[in-house]
Amino acid sequence: MTSKDLETQQRESKGWLTLVFMMFMFPILFFVCVWIPIWMDIASPF
């Protein structure tokens, strides 16, 4: 296996990790942006 093959494989795995990371982060960000303000509104005594 040449260094070029290894480099390509690394780049592909990095792209896959980025994709997985985004798939996990998107619902978390959505949850934070939507539910926390609603929860704060419900939980606040004012």
C-alpha positions in Angstrom: 0.0 0.0 0.0 1.5 3.3 -1.0 1.3 6.5 1.0 -1.1 8.0 -1.6 -3.6 5.1 -1.0 -3.3 5.6 2.7 -3.9 9.3 2.4 -7.0 8.7 0.3 -8.3 6.2 2.8 -7.7 8.7 5.7 -9.5 11.5 3.8 -12.5 9.2 3.2 -12.7 8.1 6.8 -12.5 11.7 7.9 -15.4 12.6 5.6 -17.4 9.7 7.0 -16.7 10.8 10.6 -17.8 14.4 9.6 -21.0 13.0 8.2 -21.7 10.9 11.3 -20.8 13.9 13.6 -23.3 16.1 11.7 -26.0 13.5 11.9 -25.6 13.4 15.6 -25.2 17.2 16.1 -28.1 18.3 14.0 -30.8 16.8 16.3 -28.9 18.0 19.3 -28.7 21.6 18.0 -32.4 21.4 17.0 -33.2 20.2 20.5 -31.2 22.9 22.1 -32.6 25.7 19.9 -36.2 24.6 20.2 -36.8 22.9 23.5 -34.5 24.9 25.9 -36.3 28.2 25.2 -39.7 26.5 25.6 -38.5 24.8 28.8 -37.1 28.1 30.1 -40.4 29.8 29.4 -42.3 27.1 31.3 -39.8 26.8 34.1 -39.3 30.5 34.7 -41.4 31.9 37.6 -42.1 35.2 35.9 
